[in-house]
Structures are given as structure tokens and as C-alpha cells.
């Protein structure tokens, strides 16, 4: 049996096992398994050290995306650009190689919906996902990115990420976030309910594209209002599926993962939660 798994804490909510198992079934990989493990930063080194030759890969969620880096033999330029690894491939010669599929996952999800290039963008929030969103915008946004934040420390951090990634970043106070909803692309990276107050400020008839990285609960109040106003809408499941497609391809060595089957499995799993 060839093994893979997702690690994190908390982990019971993760849809990764549903998506990866659906891919294995579609690809005829009957000897592959994918599990979830509740692992925090303190427990991570021992877990990784105990991985045997039957292991092909790991998916990492919070709070492990940076904690895993010292335990690896190398990381991709993409992962290094945001100092975050969400994918580990274990090679046959015993090496552990890290990558970040969140960034190309965001780009691929936008491309699927016809968003290939914008001249400006808004990011709501400045947490862990915001740096990946900014890195994705380095590939899709030709102009300025405005990031709405709650503190000067977060503002300074996003300015530093912008300089590092080659993106023109302007920061603004969170209380003014409604002003950013008129951008052609808005990426919401905040926790559940944080953007609910913005639902009443969606531009009437002029909404562009909203990419809200949450998938449970869905839709968020902002996403529902966005859809009602005719704007293009992407959700957290879009990101989850597209980044998982890239993980499956890297871990299995198959060139094309079954995106449609993975998305259908994720949608079915979410329906059972409501």
C-alpha cells in the first residue's frame, strides 16, 4: 500500500482525503491510501522522521506550512517565495521535497473562470493565505494591489511581501474595505463572518470577480451578495480542488488529475455537512 496524508491541527474538517481518494479511484490507483493526522508543530519532527518507504507524499495545512521547511531536503522557488510549504513529495531515494500548490492553484482557478489578467486587485485580510494570494497576483495583476488590514504590523508585513514578490502594494485600514470592492478582482482571505459587514457594500451592477477562500460555511454573506449583484464568484472549494489536483499529480507522477471527479466529491461532502 502506497500512503499519503494531510497533516494539521485542527484537521477533522479537512476535505483533502475526500478529494485525493476520489482522484485515486478515478485513476485506478487501488493500492493508494490517503488519511488525515492531527499533528501540531511539536509533534511534526517525530512524525516525519517515522515515515517509511511506503510514503509518497504529505499535504500540510495550518499550523505546519512553515514548520515543515527545516525538515525538508529542499523546497521549490514557489514555496520559497512565501516561506510556506503545503505539499511534500517523498522520493524513492529518501528525499523530502516541498512545494506550494496554493499559489498556482489560485491562478488555475481564476483561469478556469476566464480571469487571466487584471489591472488592479484587492485583498481583504493579511493572514497566512494573503501572502499566497499576493504571490498569485504577481502572475495575474499588472497594476496595484490594495490590501485591507487591521494593524500597522500587518500592513508592514504585506508591504514587505509586495517588495519581495515584485508587486505594487498599497495598504489601507480594514474599516475602509468597502472602498476596495470596486476592483476587477477581490480576494477575501479572512476567517468566517469577518466580511459579513461588506455584503451591503457590493457595487450594484458593477461587481467584478470575488474569490472568497472559505468553503464552509458557504456561501458567505459577502459571496451571496456578490452573486446577487451579478459578479463572478469563486469559493474556497475552487482553490482546494485546484491545489489538490497539483498535489495528486506530483505525488502520483500522473500528468493529469481528474479535476471534475475531485470537485464533485468535494461538493457532495460539503452537502452532507449542512
N, C-alpha and C positions, 0 to 999 in steps of 0.2 A: 504493500500500500504506500503510495506517494502522498505526503502530507503537506498541507498549507493551513494557515490560520490567521485570524485577526487578533491583535493584542491591544489592550487599553483598559482604562478604568474611569468611568463605568463602561461596560461592554455589552450588557444584556440587550440593549436597544439596537445593536448594530445589525444592519441589513446585509452586510458583506457575505455572511455564509449563504444566504438565500441567493444572492447574485452569482457567486462563484460556483455553487453547486449546480445552479441552472446551466451555467456555461459548461461544466464538466459533463453533464447529462447530454447536452446538445452536441458536444464534441466527441462523445463516445468514450470519455476517459473514466471508465468504470473503476479503475484502480486508484483514483484520486479521492482524497477526502479534504474537507475544509471545515475547521472548527473555530470556536472563539474561546479566548482565555482572559480572565480577569487578572491583569498584570499591571502593577504600578511601577514607578521608576526604581524603587528599591529592589523589587523582585526581578527586574528585567535582565541584569547581567547573568544571574544564575540560570534563568530560563534559556537565554541564548546559548550559553555555554553547554547546555544539555542537549542541544539539537543534534540529532544523528543524521546519517546519510540518507535516510528516507525523507528528509525535509527538502522541499523545493522552494518555499517562499513564505514570507510574512507580510501582512498588511498591518500598518501601525496607525492608531488613532491617538487622541489625546489621553494622557499627557506624555506620550512616548516619542513624538516626532523629532525632538531634538536629543532626547536622552539616548536614543539608539545609535547616534552618529559615532561616538567613541568606540563602539563595539563592532564597527564595520571595518572591512579592509579597504573600502573606497566608496565614494559617492559620485553621482553624476553632476555635471555642471548645473543642471536644472535644480537639483536638490541643494547644491551649494549656494545658489543664488538667493535662497530664502532660509538657509540653515534649517531645513526641515525635510525629513525622510518619511514617506508613508508606505514605501514598498521596499522590501528586501528580497533579493534573489539569491538563493544558496546554490553555488555552482558545484559541479561534480568534483572539482579539485579542492573543495572545502572552503572557498572564499565566500564572504558575505558582502554583497554589493547593494548599495542603497540608491534609490531614485525617488523622485516626487512626481506622481501622476496627477496630482490635483491641478497643477498649472496647465499642462496640455489637456487635461480633462475639461477645464473651463473653456479653453479655446475651442475644443472639439464640439462641446455642447452648443456654444454660440454659433459655430459654423453650421451645425445641423439645422439651426433655425434661421440661417441666412444672414447672420451678423458676422461679417468678416473684417470690417474696419469701421471705426467711428472716429470723429474728430475731437471728441471730448467725452468724459465719463465721470460718474460719481461713485464713490464707495461710501457706504454707510457703516460706520464702525471701524475699529482699528485693532481688533483682536488677532488671533492666530491665523484665521482664514484671510484676513485683509492683505497680508503680505503676499499670499499666493494669488489673490485677485489682482494685486498690483503687478505681479510678475506676468500674469496672463495679459493684462492691459498693455504691457510693454510690447506685446506681439500684435495687438489689435487696435490700440488707440494712438492716433497720430498727434494729438494735442494734449491739453492739460487734464489732469485727473484731480478732482476735488474730493478730499476725504473729510468726512464729518466725524469729529471726535469729542470725547467728554473731558479730556485733560490735556494740559500742555505737554506732559510726559509722552502721551500717546501721539500728539502732534509732532513732537520732535522725532519720535521713532519712525513715523511714516515719512517724514522728510528725509531721514537717513536712508530708508528703504528706497525712496524715489531716486536719490542720488546714486545709490548702488546699482539700481536696475535700469538707470537711464530714462526715467520717467519724470516729466514735469509735474510735480505735486504741489497743490495748494491745500492747506488745511483750514478748516472752519469749525466753529463751535457747533456741537450737536443740536443745540436749540434752534439753529438756523437750517437744519437739514431739509426742511420743506423746499428751500430755495434750490436744492440740488436735483429735485425730481424732474426738472425740465431737460436734463441732459439726455442725449440719444441712447445712452446705456447707463443704467443704475445697477450696482451690485450691492445687495444687502448682506452683510456678514455678521449681523448681530444675533444674540440669543432670542429665544421665543418671546414674543409680545413687546420687544423693545421698540419695534417700528409701528406698533398699532396706532399710535397718535398721528402718524403720517398718512393714514388711509383717507382722511378728509382733505388732504392737500394734493392728491394726484391731479395732474393737469387735465382738465376736461377736453377731450378730443385731441389732445396733443401728446399723449403719453408715448414714449419710445419703447425701449426694451428694459424690463426688470428681470434681473437674475437674483432671486432670493434663495440663499443656500440652505434654508431649512426644508425638511421634508416631513417632519412630524412635530407639531400639528401642521396640516396643510389643507387648504391654503391659509396663509397668514392673513390678517386683516388687510395689510398693505397689498398682498398679492391678489386678494379677491377684488379690492377696489381697482387695482390696475387693470385686471381683466375686464371689469365692468366698463371701464373707460376706453376699451379697445386697444390697449397696449399689448405688445408681445411679451409673453411671460415664460420664464424658465424657473424651475424649482430645484430643490436640493437633490431630488431623485435623478434629475438630468446630470448633475455633477457626479453623483455617486456611481451611476451606471457608466458614464464615460471614463472616469478614472479607473473603475473596476475592469473595464474592457482592456485597458492598457496593462493592468496588473496581470490579468489572465494570460495575455499574450506573452508577457515577459516570463512568467513563472512556468508556463507550459511549453513555450517555444513555438506555439501555433501562431500563424501570421494574422489570422482573422478570428476574433472572438465574436460570439453570437449576441450582438447588442440587443436585438429585438426580443430574444428569449429572456435575456437578463432583465430588461426593462419590464416585461410582462410579469416575471416572477416577483420583482420588487413592488409593482403596483398591487399584485394580489396579496402580498404580505402586508402592505400598508392597509388594505381594506379590512383585514382581519383585526386590526388594532382599534378600529372605530366602532 
